[in-house]
Amino acid sequence: MFNKIMRVILGIVIACGILFAVYTFLPGEYKNPITQTIQGITKSWSKDVIDEIKNAKVPNNDITFGAMLDKFESPAWVISDDVTDDLGNGSMTVSGYAYRLTVAMPNQMADNNITFTNTHVKLTFDVQRSNGKLTRINLKTVTVAETEYGQDSPYWQLALDSMCKQ
């Protein structure tokens, strides 16, 4: 009887290890929606934070971040680097991901366009939460493919504009 119980426990441990290994090697297009789902279960306050960010307007556009990313494949919102209490009050980094999109923007250094085709985009927000409400939402960077644009870059707004127009 003891051997059968140990075999079942060992089988469960091996299955969990295999699932974790598969998850680790998944590309972001599949991993980030899974991470978003897991965070929704483990952090009860995460849905409120993400919904508030989704409902914020994209700078200089009449569309929200949620509507903008929902136009593309596999949109996902992931909370990381959180220094929060059990109710989600504190500071955190929230990243919004979209995959398989085209970002075309005018090149500021030449008379041509910069075009990223079939690429991924990551929006990185610095978020502060207090008493269950977001007190600060700051879009820090826009990463297109492997190129990161900060707020001081003219391509930061151009990338957002390109995504909003699609």
N, C-alpha and C positions, 0 to 999 in steps of 0.2 A: 504494500500500500504506500509506504514512504517513497519507494522508487517511482511509482506512478505520479505522485504529487510533485516530486523533484523534476521529473521529465516535463510535466506541464509548465512548471515555473521556468525551467530552462528554455522551453520552447517560446514562451511569452517574452523572455528577455532577449532571445535571439531575434525574434520577429520585430521587437522594438528597435533593436540595434540596426537591423536591415532598413527599416523605415526611416530612421534618423540618417543613415548613410545616403539613402536615395534623396532625401530632402536636402542634405548638404550639397549635393552635386547638381541639383536642379538649377536651371537658369532663372534669373530674376523674374521673367515673364510668368513663370509658374509658381515660384517660391513666394513672391510678395503677396499675391492674393491668399495663399495659404497662411502666411504670417498674419495678415490682416484678420482673417477668420479666427485664428488662435488668440490674437490679442483681444478680439471682441468677447471671447469667452473668459479669458483670464483677467482682463482689466475692464471692469464694469463701466468705468467712466470714459473709456476710449471712444465709444461711439459719439458721445456728446462733443468731445474735442474735435474729432474728425468732421462731424456735421457742421460745426461752427466755421471751420476752415473752408469746407466745401461751399458754404453759403457766402463767403467773403468775395468781394468783387476783385477781378483781375485789374491791376493798375492800368488806367487809361483805356479801359474797355468796358462794355456793358454786359459782360458775361461773368458768371461765378467760376471759381476754380473747379468746383465739382462738375458743372456742365461742360467746361472746357475739356477736362480729362475723360469724361464719360463718352466723348465722341471717338475715342481711340480704343485700341485693343488692350485687354487685361489691365484696366486701371486699378491701382491699389494704393492704399494709404497706410503707412507703417510708422509707428511711434518708436523712437529710439532715444538713447542718452537721457532717459527720464530720471530726474531727481525729484520724485514726488512722494506724497504720503499715500495712504490707502484710498483716499478719495480723489486722487489725481491732482491735488493742488501742489504747484511747484513749477519747475521749468523742464522743458523737453524739446526734442527735435522731432518734427513730423515731416515725413517725406511722402510726396505724391508721385506715383510712377505711371507712365503710359508707354505703350510699346507699338512698334510698327507704324510710325507716322513719318510724314515728310515735313521738315522745317526748312523753309526758304526765306532768306533775309538778305537785304542789300549789304554788300561788303563795304565797310567804312574806309578801307585802304585802297580800293580800286573800283573800276567801273563795271563790276560784275556782281553776281549773287553768290552767296554761300548757301549751298543746298545739302542737307542731310536727308538721305532717302532710306526708308525702312529702318528707322533708328528708334532709340528709346530716349525718353526724357525723364529727368528727376527734378522735382521742385522741392527745395529744402526750406522749411520754415522754422524759425525760432519762436517758441510759444511759451508764454507765462500764464499760469492759471491760479486763481485765488478765489476761495469761497464758491467753488463750482462754476465760475465764469472765467472765460478767457480775458485776461487783462492786456495782453500784447500778442499780436500776430505779425511777424515780420518775415516776408519772403526774402531769405538771405541769398540763395543762389538758384540759378537755372542751369542744369547740366544737360547738354544735348550731345548724345553719343558719349564721348569721353572728354568733351570740352566743357569746362565749368565757367559760367559767367556770373560775376558778382554784380551788386547794384551799381558799382562805379563804371561798369562796362556798358557801352551803347548797345551791345548785342543782347543784354539782359532783357530790355524792353522789346527789341526787335524779335527775339525768339518767342516771347509771350504773345506779341501781336500776330505772328505767323500761326501760332497754335490756335488763337481765337478765331481767325478767319476761315479755318478749315471746317 
